[in-house]
C-alpha cells in the first residue's frame, strides 16, 4: 500500500490541476519505467472497442498511492509501485491462461520477479528459493522449467513473503 503524508508534512506544490514533483518524488528515469508498465498493461484493460485503457491503469495506481499524478509517487515507494503495476496485470491472467498460454506465463514471470525485487533479493537467488519452497530435488536454472501449477505456487509463496515484509 502507498504511503500517505502525515498531517505535518508539506505536500508538493500544486498549480491549478498540475502537480510539481520535487526531490522527494520519483525522478524522470523512474517515471519512464512506470509509464512503460502502464503502457504494457493498458491493453489488458481494453473495453469493447479494443482500445488500451490507460486511464484505468493510471487510476488504479493513483488510488493505491493517493496521488493525482504518477510523478508524485515518493522515491521510497518506487519499487512498490513497480510491483503494484506488475500485480495489477495479474488480474487479467485468467483470460490469458486459455487464450494465450505464452503471454500468461510471461505475466506470471513478471509478477514473480517484481515481487522478488520488492523483497530486495538477487535474481539468481530465486531459483534456490523456488527449489526450497516447491520441494524440488533437481537444481532449477530457469523458471521456464517449472510447470504452470509450480509457477502459481511460487507466485503465492512470494505473495506471502511480500505481505510479511509490508507488515514490518
Secondary structure, 3 states (H helix, E strand, C coil): CCCCCCCCCCCCEEECCEEECCCCECCHHHHHHHHHHHHHHHHHHCCCCCCCCHHHHHHHHHHHHCCCCHHHCEHHHHHHHHHHHHHHHHCCHHHHHHHCHHHHHHHHHHHHHHHHHHCCCCCCHHHHHHHHHCCCCCCCCCHHHCCHHHHHHHHHHHHHHHHHHHHC
